Amino acid sequence: MTVLTTHIPDALYQRLLQLTEDQAISLDQWVETALVAQLSVWEAKQYLLKRARRGDWNRFQALLDRVPSAEPAEADRL
């Protein structure tokens, strides 16, 4: 396991201490969970950007052009 040392504003630190006390978890556990969540968001964004670069707007438009112009079925209406 790696030790990470960082500097954060005192006000943020106090809010984190209160939160972890209320949730009955350690500050280390909370920070680890927050980092995992943020990393997951970042990785998902990178994945979607990579997939988007593979897309072809003209092919997408051609597919949409094949969809018949019709009112939705009664069960599909909002």
C-alpha positions as CSV (number, residue, x, y, z in Angstrom):
1,M,0.0,0.0,0.0
2,T,1.2,3.5,-0.8
3,V,1.1,6.5,1.6
4,L,-0.3,9.7,0.0
5,T,0.4,13.0,1.6
6,T,-1.5,16.0,0.5
7,H,-2.4,19.5,1.5
8,I,-6.1,20.6,1.7
9,P,-7.8,23.7,3.1
10,D,-8.6,23.5,6.8
11,A,-12.3,24.1,6.2
12,L,-12.4,21.1,3.9
13,Y,-10.6,19.0,6.3
14,Q,-13.0,19.9,9.1
15,R,-16.0,19.1,6.8
16,L,-14.4,15.7,6.0
17,L,-13.8,14.9,9.6
18,Q,-17.5,15.7,10.5
19,L,-18.7,13.6,7.5
20,T,-16.6,10.6,8.4
21,E,-17.6,10.8,12.0
22,D,-21.3,10.9,11.0
23,Q,-20.8,8.0,8.7
24,A,-18.7,6.0,11.2
25,I,-15.9,5.4,8.7
26,S,-12.2,6.4,8.8
27,L,-11.0,9.4,6.8
28,D,-8.7,7.1,4.9
29,Q,-11.6,4.9,3.9
30,W,-13.6,7.9,2.8
31,V,-10.8,9.3,0.7
32,E,-10.1,5.9,-0.9
33,T,-13.8,5.6,-1.8
34,A,-13.9,9.1,-3.2
35,L,-10.8,8.5,-5.3
36,V,-12.2,5.2,-6.7
37,A,-15.4,6.9,-7.6
38,Q,-13.7,9.8,-9.4
39,L,-11.3,7.4,-11.2
40,S,-14.3,5.4,-12.4
41,V,-15.9,8.6,-13.8
42,W,-12.7,9.6,-15.5
43,E,-12.2,6.1,-17.0
44,A,-15.8,6.0,-18.2
45,K,-15.4,9.4,-19.9
46,Q,-12.2,8.3,-21.6
47,Y,-13.9,5.1,-22.8
48,L,-16.9,7.1,-24.2
49,L,-14.6,9.6,-25.9
50,K,-12.7,6.7,-27.5
51,R,-15.9,5.1,-28.8
52,A,-17.2,8.5,-30.0
53,R,-14.0,8.9,-32.2
54,R,-14.9,5.6,-33.9
55,G,-18.4,6.9,-34.7
56,D,-19.4,8.2,-38.1
57,W,-22.0,10.9,-38.2
58,N,-23.0,10.2,-41.8
59,R,-23.6,6.5,-41.1
60,F,-25.7,7.5,-38.1
61,Q,-27.7,9.9,-40.1
62,A,-28.2,7.2,-42.8
63,L,-29.6,4.9,-40.2
64,L,-32.0,7.5,-38.9
65,D,-33.2,8.2,-42.4
66,R,-34.3,4.6,-42.6
67,V,-36.6,4.9,-39.6
68,P,-40.2,5.4,-40.8
69,S,-41.9,8.7,-39.9
70,A,-44.8,7.5,-37.8
71,E,-46.5,8.5,-34.6
72,P,-45.5,6.3,-31.6
73,A,-47.9,3.5,-30.5
74,E,-50.3,4.4,-27.8
75,A,-48.4,2.4,-25.2
76,D,-45.2,4.3,-26.1
77,R,-46.7,7.8,-25.6
78,L,-45.8,9.9,-22.6
